């Protein structure tokens, strides 16, 4: 999967937080600590994780608007968490915009619990600052 394709889908999915650039994706893809899960040859979604010691972080999860509510995000998250577990992760963290109710519902449904809030963390041009919610899941 190319960094340009990931950035294009990310831009279709996000304004808050701001979408990542192709350069940001290229750097992550080159990082041996990162793990990418993709959905379908037409790239309907992806999840990007990073593992450091025994802690994983879901860096970003994006599902094309036309593919939402069909289980794509849940499948990507499930596969990625299992990959992190196999690599030794005991916990997984993520940050999500407090305004992203569908993502928050997905994370709650898959065992994540809110553990912190970062007021005004996300800042995007033309949008009011938005809190980031920090979630954690214990990986058994």
Secondary structure, 3 states (H helix, E strand, C coil): CCHHHHHHHHHHHCCCCCCCCHHHHHHHHHCCCEEEEEECCCCCEEEEEEEECCEEEEEEEEECHHHCCCCHHHHHHHHHHHHHHHCCCCEEEEEEECCCHHHHHHHHHCCCEEEEEEEEEECCCCCCCEEEEEEEEECC
